[in-house]
Every structure is written in C-alpha cells, then in structure tokens.
Amino acid sequence: MEAKQLLKDKKFWFASFIIAWAAALQGHMMWLQRQDSFKQKFATLNNQGDDDSENNSRE
C-alpha cells in the first residue's frame, strides 16, 4: 500500500526527475571534459600538420 501511495506522490516524481537530470548533466560534463582533453592531446599534431601544409604551398 505504501509503494502505491509513493508512486502517486508528486514530490517523489519531482525528486526523481531532479536526480536523473543531475546525473545526465554530470555525464554530459564528463563527456565535454573528455572531448577537450582529446582536442588538447591532438592539437599539437594538427598544428604541426597545418604548418607543414603551409610551407609546402608557399614553395
């Protein structure tokens, strides 16, 4: 009986939504951080490749 009453309670659904939203936001922020670290890791390789292509086009 108590579980049935809990499912009808709006506070329960609101709290569940807030928890799910916070977890999704944290996952999204972790994904963005991983993307930034990937860009930082390979930015030097990309910049070196750009420098080489500029030097070749000037010749």
N, CA, C, O and CB atoms as a CASP TS submission, in Angstrom:
PFRMAT TS
TARGET T0000
AUTHOR 0000-0000-0000
METHOD Language model
MODEL 1
PARENT N/A
ATOM      1  N   MET     1       0.821  -1.200   0.000  1.00  0.00           N
ATOM      2  CA  MET     1       0.000   0.000   0.000  1.00  0.00           C
ATOM      3  C   MET     1       0.863   1.262   0.000  1.00  0.00           C
ATOM      4  O   MET     1       0.522   2.258  -0.638  1.00  0.00           O
ATOM      5  CB  MET     1      -0.933  -0.001   1.207  1.00  0.00           C
ATOM      6  N   GLU     2       1.978   1.209   0.719  1.00  0.00           N
ATOM      7  CA  GLU     2       2.836   2.383   0.815  1.00  0.00           C
ATOM      8  C   GLU     2       3.522   2.685  -0.520  1.00  0.00           C
ATOM      9  O   GLU     2       3.717   3.852  -0.863  1.00  0.00           O
ATOM     10  CB  GLU     2       3.882   2.181   1.910  1.00  0.00           C
ATOM     11  N   ALA     3       3.885   1.663  -1.263  1.00  0.00           N
ATOM     12  CA  ALA     3       4.516   1.873  -2.569  1.00  0.00           C
ATOM     13  C   ALA     3       3.538   2.516  -3.542  1.00  0.00           C
ATOM     14  O   ALA     3       3.920   3.366  -4.346  1.00  0.00           O
ATOM     15  CB  ALA     3       5.033   0.541  -3.140  1.00  0.00           C
ATOM     16  N   LYS     4       2.279   2.109  -3.468  1.00  0.00           N
ATOM     17  CA  LYS     4       1.255   2.689  -4.345  1.00  0.00           C
ATOM     18  C   LYS     4       1.072   4.175  -4.036  1.00  0.00           C
ATOM     19  O   LYS     4       0.912   4.996  -4.940  1.00  0.00           O
ATOM     20  CB  LYS     4      -0.091   1.937  -4.184  1.00  0.00           C
ATOM     21  N   GLN     5       1.099   4.500  -2.764  1.00  0.00           N
ATOM     22  CA  GLN     5       0.948   5.895  -2.357  1.00  0.00           C
ATOM     23  C   GLN     5       2.181   6.707  -2.777  1.00  0.00           C
ATOM     24  O   GLN     5       2.063   7.869  -3.166  1.00  0.00           O
ATOM     25  CB  GLN     5       0.729   5.992  -0.825  1.00  0.00           C
ATOM     26  N   LEU     6       3.349   6.091  -2.695  1.00  0.00           N
ATOM     27  CA  LEU     6       4.584   6.772  -3.078  1.00  0.00           C
ATOM     28  C   LEU     6       4.585   7.114  -4.564  1.00  0.00           C
ATOM     29  O   LEU     6       5.039   8.188  -4.958  1.00  0.00           O
ATOM     30  CB  LEU     6       5.798   5.905  -2.738  1.00  0.00           C
ATOM     31  N   LEU     7       4.073   6.193  -5.392  1.00  0.00           N
ATOM     32  CA  LEU     7       4.033   6.443  -6.830  1.00  0.00           C
ATOM     33  C   LEU     7       3.055   7.553  -7.206  1.00  0.00           C
ATOM     34  O   LEU     7       3.206   8.186  -8.250  1.00  0.00           O
ATOM     35  CB  LEU     7       3.663   5.173  -7.560  1.00  0.00           C
ATOM     36  N   LYS     8       2.064   7.788  -6.368  1.00  0.00           N
ATOM     37  CA  LYS     8       1.103   8.861  -6.630  1.00  0.00           C
ATOM     38  C   LYS     8       1.606  10.214  -6.132  1.00  0.00           C
ATOM     39  O   LYS     8       1.054  11.254  -6.490  1.00  0.00           O
ATOM     40  CB  LYS     8      -0.233   8.537  -5.975  1.00  0.00           C
ATOM     41  N   ASP     9       2.643  10.200  -5.317  1.00  0.00           N
ATOM     42  CA  ASP     9       3.148  11.434  -4.714  1.00  0.00           C
ATOM     43  C   ASP     9       3.956  12.239  -5.732  1.00  0.00           C
ATOM     44  O   ASP     9       4.909  11.726  -6.320  1.00  0.00           O
ATOM     45  CB  ASP     9       4.011  11.117  -3.477  1.00  0.00           C
ATOM     46  N   LYS    10       3.578  13.484  -5.934  1.00  0.00           N
ATOM     47  CA  LYS    10       4.267  14.336  -6.906  1.00  0.00           C
ATOM     48  C   LYS    10       5.684  14.672  -6.454  1.00  0.00           C
ATOM     49  O   LYS    10       6.575  14.845  -7.286  1.00  0.00           O
ATOM     50  CB  LYS    10       3.478  15.623  -7.134  1.00  0.00           C
ATOM     51  N   LYS    11       5.898  14.763  -5.151  1.00  0.00           N
ATOM     52  CA  LYS    11       7.237  15.064  -4.634  1.00  0.00           C
ATOM     53  C   LYS    11       8.227  13.969  -5.027  1.00  0.00           C
ATOM     54  O   LYS    11       9.384  14.252  -5.339  1.00  0.00           O
ATOM     55  CB  LYS    11       7.202  15.223  -3.100  1.00  0.00           C
ATOM     56  N   PHE    12       7.768  12.727  -5.010  1.00  0.00           N
ATOM     57  CA  PHE    12       8.622  11.601  -5.393  1.00  0.00           C
ATOM     58  C   PHE    12       9.066  11.733  -6.846  1.00  0.00           C
ATOM     59  O   PHE    12      10.242  11.543  -7.154  1.00  0.00           O
ATOM     60  CB  PHE    12       7.884  10.267  -5.180  1.00  0.00           C
ATOM     61  N   TRP    13       8.127  12.058  -7.747  1.00  0.00           N
ATOM     62  CA  TRP    13       8.458  12.181  -9.167  1.00  0.00           C
ATOM     63  C   TRP    13       9.344  13.389  -9.426  1.00  0.00           C
ATOM     64  O   TRP    13      10.242  13.339 -10.267  1.00  0.00           O
ATOM     65  CB  TRP    13       7.186  12.280 -10.004  1.00  0.00           C
ATOM     66  N   PHE    14       9.092  14.474  -8.706  1.00  0.00           N
ATOM     67  CA  PHE    14       9.925  15.660  -8.866  1.00  0.00           C
ATOM     68  C   PHE    14      11.352  15.378  -8.412  1.00  0.00           C
ATOM     69  O   PHE    14      12.305  15.755  -9.093  1.00  0.00           O
ATOM     70  CB  PHE    14       9.338  16.840  -8.079  1.00  0.00           C
ATOM     71  N   ALA    15      11.504  14.719  -7.269  1.00  0.00           N
ATOM     72  CA  ALA    15      12.840  14.382  -6.769  1.00  0.00           C
ATOM     73  C   ALA    15      13.540  13.410  -7.715  1.00  0.00           C
ATOM     74  O   ALA    15      14.742  13.531  -7.951  1.00  0.00           O
ATOM     75  CB  ALA    15      12.751  13.776  -5.353  1.00  0.00           C
ATOM     76  N   SER    16      12.801  12.455  -8.253  1.00  0.00           N
ATOM     77  CA  SER    16      13.387  11.507  -9.205  1.00  0.00           C
ATOM     78  C   SER    16      13.857  12.217 -10.467  1.00  0.00           C
ATOM     79  O   SER    16      14.918  11.907 -11.008  1.00  0.00           O
ATOM     80  CB  SER    16      12.375  10.416  -9.566  1.00  0.00           C
ATOM     81  N   PHE    17      13.052  13.179 -10.933  1.00  0.00           N
ATOM     82  CA  PHE    17      13.431  13.939 -12.119  1.00  0.00           C
ATOM     83  C   PHE    17      14.693  14.755 -11.861  1.00  0.00           C
ATOM     84  O   PHE    17      15.586  14.797 -12.708  1.00  0.00           O
ATOM     85  CB  PHE    17      12.286  14.860 -12.554  1.00  0.00           C
ATOM     86  N   ILE    18      14.775  15.398 -10.710  1.00  0.00           N
ATOM     87  CA  ILE    18      15.953  16.208 -10.379  1.00  0.00           C
ATOM     88  C   ILE    18      17.198  15.330 -10.305  1.00  0.00           C
ATOM     89  O   ILE    18      18.257  15.721 -10.796  1.00  0.00           O
ATOM     90  CB  ILE    18      15.744  16.953  -9.042  1.00  0.00           C
ATOM     91  N   ILE    19      17.085  14.161  -9.703  1.00  0.00           N
ATOM     92  CA  ILE    19      18.232  13.250  -9.593  1.00  0.00           C
ATOM     93  C   ILE    19      18.670  12.773 -10.971  1.00  0.00           C
ATOM     94  O   ILE    19      19.865  12.736 -11.263  1.00  0.00           O
ATOM     95  CB  ILE    19      17.886  12.042  -8.700  1.00  0.00           C
ATOM     96  N   ALA    20      17.715  12.409 -11.818  1.00  0.00           N
ATOM     97  CA  ALA    20      18.051  11.952 -13.173  1.00  0.00           C
ATOM     98  C   ALA    20      18.666  13.084 -13.988  1.00  0.00           C
ATOM     99  O   ALA    20      19.610  12.859 -14.746  1.00  0.00           O
ATOM    100  CB  ALA    20      16.798  11.407 -13.888  1.00  0.00           C
ATOM    101  N   TRP    21      18.144  14.289 -13.839  1.00  0.00           N
ATOM    102  CA  TRP    21      18.684  15.442 -14.566  1.00  0.00           C
ATOM    103  C   TRP    21      20.113  15.732 -14.119  1.00  0.00           C
ATOM    104  O   TRP    21      20.978  16.004 -14.951  1.00  0.00           O
ATOM    105  CB  TRP    21      17.795  16.685 -14.351  1.00  0.00           C
ATOM    106  N   ALA    22      20.366  15.676 -12.810  1.00  0.00           N
ATOM    107  CA  ALA    22      21.710  15.932 -12.294  1.00  0.00           C
ATOM    108  C   ALA    22      22.695  14.870 -12.785  1.00  0.00           C
ATOM    109  O   ALA    22      23.836  15.190 -13.120  1.00  0.00           O
ATOM    110  CB  ALA    22      21.695  15.971 -10.757  1.00  0.00           C
ATOM    111  N   ALA    23      22.264  13.628 -12.828  1.00  0.00           N
ATOM    112  CA  ALA    23      23.136  12.559 -13.320  1.00  0.00           C
ATOM    113  C   ALA    23      23.435  12.745 -14.804  1.00  0.00           C
ATOM    114  O   ALA    23      24.565  12.534 -15.243  1.00  0.00           O
ATOM    115  CB  ALA    23      22.492  11.182 -13.077  1.00  0.00           C
ATOM    116  N   ALA    24      22.435  13.137 -15.571  1.00  0.00           N
ATOM    117  CA  ALA    24      22.651  13.377 -17.002  1.00  0.00           C
ATOM    118  C   ALA    24      23.573  14.569 -17.216  1.00  0.00           C
ATOM    119  O   ALA    24      24.428  14.536 -18.101  1.00  0.00           O
ATOM    120  CB  ALA    24      21.312  13.611 -17.719  1.00  0.00           C
ATOM    121  N   LEU    25      23.412  15.607 -16.428  1.00  0.00           N
ATOM    122  CA  LEU    25      24.279  16.779 -16.541  1.00  0.00           C
ATOM    123  C   LEU    25      25.717  16.421 -16.201  1.00  0.00           C
ATOM    124  O   LEU    25      26.646  16.864 -16.876  1.00  0.00           O
ATOM    125  CB  LEU    25      23.786  17.904 -15.628  1.00  0.00           C
ATOM    126  N   GLN    26      25.905  15.629 -15.164  1.00  0.00           N
ATOM    127  CA  GLN    26      27.250  15.215 -14.790  1.00  0.00           C
ATOM    128  C   GLN    26      27.875  14.370 -15.894  1.00  0.00           C
ATOM    129  O   GLN    26      29.053  14.541 -16.208  1.00  0.00           O
ATOM    130  CB  GLN    26      27.225  14.435 -13.469  1.00  0.00           C
ATOM    131  N   GLY    27      27.110  13.469 -16.481  1.00  0.00           N
ATOM    132  CA  GLY    27      27.620  12.666 -17.590  1.00  0.00           C
ATOM    133  C   GLY    27      27.977  13.518 -18.786  1.00  0.00           C
ATOM    134  O   GLY    27      28.984  13.270 -19.449  1.00  0.00           O
ATOM    135  N   HIS    28      27.163  14.518 -19.069  1.00  0.00           N
ATOM    136  CA  HIS    28      27.447  15.418 -20.192  1.00  0.00           C
ATOM    137  C   HIS    28      28.719  16.221 -19.935  1.00  0.00           C
ATOM    138  O   HIS    28      29.528  16.407 -20.845  1.00  0.00           O
ATOM    139  CB  HIS    28      26.260  16.370 -20.433  1.00  0.00           C
ATOM    140  N   MET    29      28.901  16.698 -18.703  1.00  0.00           N
ATOM    141  CA  MET    29      30.105  17.467 -18.374  1.00  0.00           C
ATOM    142  C   MET    29      31.349  16.589 -18.464  1.00  0.00           C
ATOM    143  O   MET    29      32.401  17.054 -18.901  1.00  0.00           O
ATOM    144  CB  MET    29      29.988  18.077 -16.966  1.00  0.00           C
ATOM    145  N   MET    30      31.241  15.335 -18.058  1.00  0.00           N
ATOM    146  CA  MET    30      32.380  14.419 -18.181  1.00  0.00           C
ATOM    147  C   MET    30      32.705  14.177 -19.649  1.00  0.00           C
ATOM    148  O   MET    30      33.877  14.094 -20.015  1.00  0.00           O
ATOM    149  CB  MET    30      32.084  13.078 -17.471  1.00  0.00           C
ATOM    150  N   TRP    31      31.683  14.063 -20.493  1.00  0.00           N
ATOM    151  CA  TRP    31      31.892  13.858 -21.921  1.00  0.00           C
ATOM    152  C   TRP    31      32.576  15.081 -22.531  1.00  0.00           C
ATOM    153  O   TRP    31      33.491  14.938 -23.342  1.00  0.00           O
ATOM    154  CB  TRP    31      30.550  13.576 -22.633  1.00  0.00           C
ATOM    155  N   LEU    32      32.139  16.285 -22.145  1.00  0.00           N
ATOM    156  CA  LEU    32      32.771  17.506 -22.653  1.00  0.00           C
ATOM    157  C   LEU    32      34.230  17.587 -22.226  1.00  0.00           C
ATOM    158  O   LEU    32      35.088  18.000 -23.006  1.00  0.00           O
ATOM    159  CB  LEU    32      32.015  18.744 -22.164  1.00  0.00           C
ATOM    160  N   GLN    33      34.509  17.193 -20.986  1.00  0.00           N
ATOM    161  CA  GLN    33      35.885  17.224 -20.497  1.00  0.00           C
ATOM    162  C   GLN    33      36.745  16.243 -21.289  1.00  0.00           C
ATOM    163  O   GLN    33      37.900  16.535 -21.601  1.00  0.00           O
ATOM    164  CB  GLN    33      35.937  16.893 -18.989  1.00  0.00           C
ATOM    165  N   ARG    34      36.186  15.091 -21.610  1.00  0.00           N
ATOM    166  CA  ARG    34      36.927  14.103 -22.404  1.00  0.00           C
ATOM    167  C   ARG    34      37.190  14.632 -23.809  1.00  0.00           C
ATOM    168  O   ARG    34      38.268  14.413 -24.363  1.00  0.00           O
ATOM    169  CB  ARG    34      36.151  12.769 -22.475  1.00  0.00           C
ATOM    170  N   GLN    35      36.220  15.323 -24.386  1.00  0.00           N
ATOM    171  CA  GLN    35      36.406  15.915 -25.709  1.00  0.00           C
ATOM    172  C   GLN    35      37.494  16.982 -25.680  1.00  0.00           C
ATOM    173  O   GLN    35      38.317  17.055 -26.592  1.00  0.00           O
ATOM    174  CB  GLN    35      35.090  16.517 -26.216  1.00  0.00           C
ATOM    175  N   ASP    36      37.502  17.809 -24.635  1.00  0.00           N
ATOM    176  CA  ASP    36      38.517  18.859 -24.525  1.00  0.00           C
ATOM    177  C   ASP    36      39.906  18.273 -24.360  1.00  0.00           C
ATOM    178  O   ASP    36      40.863  18.765 -24.958  1.00  0.00           O
ATOM    179  CB  ASP    36      38.204  19.782 -23.356  1.00  0.00           C
ATOM    180  N   SER    37      40.027  17.221 -23.550  1.00  0.00           N
ATOM    181  CA  SER    37      41.345  16.615 -23.362  1.00  0.00           C
ATOM    182  C   SER    37      41.823  15.958 -24.649  1.00  0.00           C
ATOM    183  O   SER    37      43.021  15.949 -24.932  1.00  0.00           O
ATOM    184  CB  SER    37      41.309  15.586 -22.223  1.00  0.00           C
ATOM    185  N   PHE    38      40.900  15.409 -25.429  1.00  0.00           N
ATOM    186  CA  PHE    38      41.264  14.829 -26.721  1.00  0.00           C
ATOM    187  C   PHE    38      41.770  15.920 -27.659  1.00  0.00           C
ATOM    188  O   PHE    38      42.771  15.737 -28.351  1.00  0.00           O
ATOM    189  CB  PHE    38      40.058  14.092 -27.351  1.00  0.00           C
ATOM    190  N   LYS    39      41.077  17.050 -27.679  1.00  0.00           N
ATOM    191  CA  LYS    39      41.498  18.160 -28.542  1.00  0.00           C
ATOM    192  C   LYS    39      42.865  18.685 -28.120  1.00  0.00           C
ATOM    193  O   LYS    39      43.702  18.989 -28.969  1.00  0.00           O
ATOM    194  CB  LYS    39      40.461  19.297 -28.506  1.00  0.00           C
ATOM    195  N   GLN    40      43.096  18.793 -26.811  1.00  0.00           N
ATOM    196  CA  GLN    40      44.390  19.273 -26.333  1.00  0.00           C
ATOM    197  C   GLN    40      45.495  18.284 -26.669  1.00  0.00           C
ATOM    198  O   GLN    40      46.607  18.682 -27.017  1.00  0.00           O
ATOM    199  CB  GLN    40      44.346  19.519 -24.824  1.00  0.00           C
ATOM    200  N   LYS    41      45.193  17.010 -26.568  1.00  0.00           N
ATOM    201  CA  LYS    41      46.200  15.989 -26.823  1.00  0.00           C
ATOM    202  C   LYS    41      46.624  15.980 -28.282  1.00  0.00           C
ATOM    203  O   LYS    41      47.806  15.822 -28.586  1.00  0.00           O
ATOM    204  CB  LYS    41      45.676  14.621 -26.425  1.00  0.00           C
ATOM    205  N   PHE    42      45.669  16.148 -29.183  1.00  0.00           N
ATOM    206  CA  PHE    42      45.974  16.041 -30.603  1.00  0.00           C
ATOM    207  C   PHE    42      46.056  17.393 -31.302  1.00  0.00           C
ATOM    208  O   PHE    42      46.238  17.439 -32.518  1.00  0.00           O
ATOM    209  CB  PHE    42      44.940  15.194 -31.277  1.00  0.00           C
ATOM    210  N   ALA    43      45.930  18.481 -30.574  1.00  0.00           N
ATOM    211  CA  ALA    43      46.029  19.805 -31.189  1.00  0.00           C
ATOM    212  C   ALA    43      47.439  20.058 -31.694  1.00  0.00           C
ATOM    213  O   ALA    43      47.618  20.694 -32.732  1.00  0.00           O
ATOM    214  CB  ALA    43      45.621  20.897 -30.193  1.00  0.00           C
ATOM    215  N   THR    44      48.444  19.568 -30.972  1.00  0.00           N
ATOM    216  CA  THR    44      49.824  19.800 -31.407  1.00  0.00           C
ATOM    217  C   THR    44      50.099  19.061 -32.707  1.00  0.00           C
ATOM    218  O   THR    44      50.804  19.579 -33.573  1.00  0.00           O
ATOM    219  CB  THR    44      50.822  19.354 -30.320  1.00  0.00           C
ATOM    220  N   LEU    45      49.557  17.868 -32.854  1.00  0.00           N
ATOM    221  CA  LEU    45      49.742  17.131 -34.104  1.00  0.00           C
ATOM    222  C   LEU    45      49.044  17.847 -35.249  1.00  0.00           C
ATOM    223  O   LEU    45      49.576  17.929 -36.356  1.00  0.00           O
ATOM    224  CB  LEU    45      49.211  15.694 -33.973  1.00  0.00           C
ATOM    225  N   ASN    46      47.859  18.362 -34.979  1.00  0.00           N
ATOM    226  CA  ASN    46      47.101  19.072 -36.005  1.00  0.00           C
ATOM    227  C   ASN    46      47.821  20.362 -36.403  1.00  0.00           C
ATOM    228  O   ASN    46      47.891  20.691 -37.587  1.00  0.00           O
ATOM    229  CB  ASN    46      45.675  19.384 -35.505  1.00  0.00           C
ATOM    230  N   ASN    47      48.351  21.088 -35.432  1.00  0.00           N
ATOM    231  CA  ASN    47      49.062  22.329 -35.734  1.00  0.00           C
ATOM    232  C   ASN    47      50.337  22.053 -36.517  1.00  0.00           C
ATOM    233  O   ASN    47      50.685  22.820 -37.414  1.00  0.00           O
ATOM    234  CB  ASN    47      49.391  23.084 -34.446  1.00  0.00           C
ATOM    235  N   GLN    48      51.034  20.983 -36.197  1.00  0.00           N
ATOM    236  CA  GLN    48      52.242  20.631 -36.944  1.00  0.00           C
ATOM    237  C   GLN    48      51.887  20.289 -38.378  1.00  0.00           C
ATOM    238  O   GLN    48      52.614  20.653 -39.302  1.00  0.00           O
ATOM    239  CB  GLN    48      52.974  19.452 -36.280  1.00  0.00           C
ATOM    240  N   GLY    49      50.789  19.601 -38.570  1.00  0.00           N
ATOM    241  CA  GLY    49      50.348  19.259 -39.914  1.00  0.00           C
ATOM    242  C   GLY    49      49.962  20.498 -40.695  1.00  0.00           C
ATOM    243  O   GLY    49      50.221  20.571 -41.897  1.00  0.00           O
ATOM    244  N   ASP    50      49.350  21.473 -40.041  1.00  0.00           N
ATOM    245  CA  ASP    50      48.983  22.721 -40.711  1.00  0.00           C
ATOM    246  C   ASP    50      50.217  23.505 -41.112  1.00  0.00           C
ATOM    247  O   ASP    50      50.261  24.086 -42.196  1.00  0.00           O
ATOM    248  CB  ASP    50      48.093  23.573 -39.811  1.00  0.00           C
ATOM    249  N   ASP    51      51.221  23.527 -40.246  1.00  0.00           N
ATOM    250  CA  ASP    51      52.452  24.251 -40.565  1.00  0.00           C
ATOM    251  C   ASP    51      53.141  23.642 -41.776  1.00  0.00           C
ATOM    252  O   ASP    51      53.649  24.365 -42.632  1.00  0.00           O
ATOM    253  CB  ASP    51      53.402  24.251 -39.364  1.00  0.00           C
ATOM    254  N   ASP    52      53.161  22.323 -41.851  1.00  0.00           N
ATOM    255  CA  ASP    52      53.793  21.650 -42.982  1.00  0.00           C
ATOM    256  C   ASP    52      53.062  21.962 -44.277  1.00  0.00           C
ATOM    257  O   ASP    52      53.696  22.188 -45.307  1.00  0.00           O
ATOM    258  CB  ASP    52      53.833  20.140 -42.753  1.00  0.00           C
ATOM    259  N   SER    53      51.749  21.976 -44.237  1.00  0.00           N
ATOM    260  CA  SER    53      50.987  22.229 -45.458  1.00  0.00           C
ATOM    261  C   SER    53      51.154  23.675 -45.907  1.00  0.00           C
ATOM    262  O   SER    53      51.153  23.954 -47.106  1.00  0.00           O
ATOM    263  CB  SER    53      49.501  21.908 -45.242  1.00  0.00           C
ATOM    264  N   GLU    54      51.299  24.602 -44.955  1.00  0.00           N
ATOM    265  CA  GLU    54      51.523  25.997 -45.331  1.00  0.00           C
ATOM    266  C   GLU    54      52.890  26.167 -45.973  1.00  0.00           C
ATOM    267  O   GLU    54      53.038  26.919 -46.936  1.00  0.00           O
ATOM    268  CB  GLU    54      51.396  26.915 -44.109  1.00  0.00           C
ATOM    269  N   ASN    55      53.886  25.472 -45.445  1.00  0.00           N
ATOM    270  CA  ASN    55      55.235  25.572 -46.009  1.00  0.00           C
ATOM    271  C   ASN    55      55.277  25.009 -47.416  1.00  0.00           C
ATOM    272  O   ASN    55      55.956  25.563 -48.281  1.00  0.00           O
ATOM    273  CB  ASN    55      56.244  24.841 -45.124  1.00  0.00           C
ATOM    274  N   ASN    56      54.572  23.930 -47.659  1.00  0.00           N
ATOM    275  CA  ASN    56      54.564  23.316 -48.986  1.00  0.00           C
ATOM    276  C   ASN    56      53.824  24.185 -49.991  1.00  0.00           C
ATOM    277  O   ASN    56      54.195  24.214 -51.164  1.00  0.00           O
ATOM    278  CB  ASN    56      53.928  21.931 -48.928  1.00  0.00           C
ATOM    279  N   SER    57      52.799  24.884 -49.564  1.00  0.00           N
ATOM    280  CA  SER    57      52.023  25.695 -50.500  1.00  0.00           C
ATOM    281  C   SER    57      52.772  26.960 -50.891  1.00  0.00           C
ATOM    282  O   SER    57      52.491  27.539 -51.940  1.00  0.00           O
ATOM    283  CB  SER    57      50.672  26.057 -49.894  1.00  0.00           C
ATOM    284  N   ARG    58      53.714  27.399 -50.073  1.00  0.00           N
ATOM    285  CA  ARG    58      54.477  28.607 -50.376  1.00  0.00           C
ATOM    286  C   ARG    58      55.567  28.342 -51.406  1.00  0.00           C
ATOM    287  O   ARG    58      56.037  29.270 -52.065  1.00  0.00           O
ATOM    288  CB  ARG    58      55.094  29.169 -49.106  1.00  0.00           C
ATOM    289  N   GLU    59      55.964  27.104 -51.548  1.00  0.00           N
ATOM    290  CA  GLU    59      57.067  26.774 -52.460  1.00  0.00           C
ATOM    291  C   GLU    59      56.659  26.791 -53.898  1.00  0.00           C
ATOM    292  O   GLU    59      57.482  26.532 -54.776  1.00  0.00           O
ATOM    293  CB  GLU    59      57.627  25.436 -52.134  1.00  0.00           C
TER
END
